[in-house]
Amino acid sequence: MRWNGSAKVIVCLRADYNAIKTIKNKKDILEKQGIIILNDYIDTKPDVIISPLKNTPEYEIYHDNIKNLNNVIYEDDPDIALFKAIAYPKLDFSHILIGIDPGRLCGYIIMGDGIVINSGKIDCNKIGNVIKEELNKIPYKSKEVILGTGEGWTTAGVSLINNGLPYKMIREDEVAKFMPKTPIFKIFKDKDVRSAMAIALRGSRNWMDH
């Protein structure tokens, strides 16, 4: 469940390929955090609705039902639409926290107000490009990038700086014995992604007792 212990229901009424791909990529990790994504408006009481694109069959079907509602996200880009829906009823995330565990590859995690919204592994010389592209689609007020000191940190650091992303470093021996208490930590099977979360939470200036 989410941090506050309650479920959030997002209804995505889009059926275009890009929206389906976005939902497929994010659905599992979000639902493990109590954010339920549905694609049927009938018999549901969603917290927020992602509107279909105009000039699509779905728009014709659902427009009359949702046109007067306040909890509808109208956004062409499906990634931006989903991030706005996750942040709703706010217009954006208050704080984005990014953790990077450098090694042969860089494991990374992106959290928006305590919710994991993306994670993965990429060549360390490309990590700055990847994070910058992700941030371009996430509505937020502030951000932190926390980089561990593992093998490959210099390559990762150069990539971040070249993409205009200042970062804070944290020694990985400070993280080695640290186990985040948030339940979502145990969901990740990849040790590099788990390490990226530990690095993010341990190194954040907003860190308390995660």
N, C-alpha and C positions, 0 to 999 in steps of 0.2 A: 504494500500500500504506500501511498505518498506520505510525506513527512507528517502531515497533519492527521493521518489515519483515515482519510476519506477518499472515496473514488471520484474520479472526474470522467465524465462521458463526453467524448468528442464525436460528432457525426460528420463524416466527410461524404458529401453528395457528389463528388467528382468521380468520373469513370474514365478520364483520359489516361493514357499510358504513363505519363510523368507522375501524376498523382498516385496511381496504383503502385508505381515503383517506390515512391517516397514512403507511402504507408507501409508497404511490405518491409522496407528496410528498418523502419522505426517501431513497428507495431509490437514486436515481442518485448523489447527492452522497456517500452513505455507501459505496457500492460503489467509487467512485473513490478512496476512502481505505482500501480493503481490508476493509470490513465487508460481508460477503455476507449478504443476506436471502433466505431460502427459505420456502416455505409447505408443504413436504412432509417429514414426519418419516421416511419410508421411505428406507432406504439412505443416511442421512446421519449424521454424527457432529458435531452442533452443539455449540458452546461454551455456548450458552444457548438455552432454549426459552420462547417466550411462550405461555402456556396459553390455550386457547379459553375463552370465557365458559361458565359453567354453564348448563344447560338449552338448549344448542344442539346440533345434530347433530354438530359437530366435537368437542365435549366427550365425547359418547358414544363416538365413534370412537377418540379418542386417550387418554382418561383412564386406562384400564388400563395403557397403555404408559408413561405419564409420571408416574403417581401416586407412585412410589417414588424418583424421581430428585431430586437436589439442585439441579440447574441449571435449575429451572423458575421463571418469573416469573408470579405470579398477581396481576393488576391489572386493575380494570375500565376505567380510562381508558387508551386505546391509546397516547396520547403518553407518559404516565408509564411505561407498560410498555416502550415502545421505548427511552426514555432509561435505564431501569434495566438493560435488556439490553445497551445500549452500554457502560455503566459496569461491568457484571458482569466478574469476580467480586466487585468492590467493591460496596457498597450504594449508593454515590453518587459523584459526581464530586468530586475534591479541590478543583478550582478552575474556576470559570466566568469566561471572559474575553469581554467584549462591546466591540466597536468600532463607532463611529457616525461616518459621514461626512456632515455636514450640508451641504445645498445647497438647490436648489429642492425636492427630496425628500431624506429621510435614508436613505442606504444603511446597512445594519447587518449585523453578523455575530456569531454566538454560538458560542463554542468551549468544549468541555468536555474538560479535560485534553489539549488539543492537537488534539482532533477537532472539525471543524466540524459542528455539529448543527442549525444553522439560519442562514438569511440572507434578506435581502429589502430592499425599499424601501417607504417609507411617508411620509405627510405628517409633517413635523417636529413639528407640534403634537400628533401622536398617538404619537410614538415611545415616550414613557414608558409609555403604556397597553399598547402592544404588548410591550415588554420585560418589564413586570411580569407580564403574562399568561403569557408564555413561562417566566419564572422560577418561576411558581407550579406548573409541571408538571415542572420539572427538579430531581431530588435532587442537592444539592451542599452542600459545607462552607463555601466562601468564594467571593466574586465580586469582579470589578472591572468598572467601566464607564468606558471611555475615549472622550471626545468630541473630535472635531477642531474647529478654529477656522474652518471654512469658513462661507460665507453660510448663515444659518439656525441658527447655533449658539445664539443667545439663545433662540429659540423652542424648540429641542430641549432646552436646559438647563432651562427652566421646566417643560416637560413631564416631564422626568426627576424633578426635585425634587418636583413635585406628586404624583408616584407613589412617593415615598419612596426614590428611587434617587440617592444621591450619586455624583458622577462626578469623574474627573480630566480636565483638558484638556491637549491637546498641540497645539502650533503645527503647522499643516500644512506649513510650509516645512521643518520638521524631518523630515517624512515624505516629502516630494516626491522626494528622491533615495534613499529607502530601498526596497529590493526584498527582501521576505522570501525566505529560501532554501528554505522548505518547498515541496515539489512541489505541494501542494494550491492554493497561491496562483495558479498558472497555469491552473487549471481554470476559474476564474471569468472569464466574458467581460464582465460588467457592470463598468465602471470604478469605479462608486461602491461596489460591494461589495468590489472589490479594494482600494480606498482604505480601506474600513472595516477590512479585515484588517490592512493596513499600520499604520493608526492603533492598532489593538488591540495588535499585537505590539510596536510601537515604544514605546507608552506604558505598557505593563504593568510593574509593579514586579517581576514574575517574568521579564521579558524577558531573554534571554541572546543566543544566536545562532540565532534561528529561521530 
